[in-house]
């Protein structure tokens, strides 16, 4: 059974997400859908939010992962895109 979750990721380009999913073994079904052995991910378009003088890009990512692999898959994804400003 698949577990689904959508995350809004800010400050990271859509291309970086695509590169990541290809790097971990995913195959592109089309320009937005990437399929791995036990997962399928949809990478949305890159949009921009304006917060005062700042423009921040954001991307919606929808994960569909087998339930027994879901937590590990999401944790690895989050660790890969962990940023610390400074």
DAQUI-V846603 format. One record per residue. N is the residue number from 1. RES is the residue in three letters. OMEGA is omega as a letter, one per 20 degrees, with the letter a starting at -180 (NA if undefined). Layout:
<<N | RES | OMEGA> <N | RES | OMEGA>>
This chain:
<<1 | UNK | a> <2 | UNK | r> <3 | UNK | a> <4 | UNK | r> <5 | UNK | r> <6 | UNK | r> <7 | UNK | r> <8 | UNK | a> <9 | UNK | a> <10 | UNK | r> <11 | UNK | a> <12 | UNK | a> <13 | UNK | r> <14 | UNK | a> <15 | UNK | r> <16 | UNK | r> <17 | UNK | r> <18 | UNK | r> <19 | UNK | a> <20 | UNK | a> <21 | UNK | r> <22 | UNK | a> <23 | UNK | a> <24 | UNK | r> <25 | UNK | r> <26 | UNK | r> <27 | UNK | a> <28 | UNK | r> <29 | UNK | r> <30 | UNK | a> <31 | UNK | a> <32 | UNK | a> <33 | UNK | a> <34 | UNK | a> <35 | UNK | r> <36 | UNK | a> <37 | UNK | a> <38 | UNK | a> <39 | UNK | r> <40 | UNK | a> <41 | UNK | r> <42 | UNK | r> <43 | UNK | a> <44 | UNK | r> <45 | UNK | r> <46 | UNK | r> <47 | UNK | a> <48 | UNK | r> <49 | UNK | r> <50 | UNK | r> <51 | UNK | a> <52 | UNK | a> <53 | UNK | a> <54 | UNK | r> <55 | UNK | a> <56 | UNK | r> <57 | UNK | r> <58 | UNK | a> <59 | UNK | r> <60 | UNK | r> <61 | UNK | r> <62 | UNK | a> <63 | UNK | r> <64 | UNK | a> <65 | UNK | r> <66 | UNK | a> <67 | UNK | a> <68 | UNK | r> <69 | UNK | a> <70 | UNK | a> <71 | UNK | r> <72 | UNK | a> <73 | UNK | a> <74 | UNK | r> <75 | UNK | r> <76 | UNK | r> <77 | UNK | a> <78 | UNK | r> <79 | UNK | r> <80 | UNK | a> <81 | UNK | r> <82 | UNK | r> <83 | UNK | r> <84 | UNK | a> <85 | UNK | r> <86 | UNK | NA>>
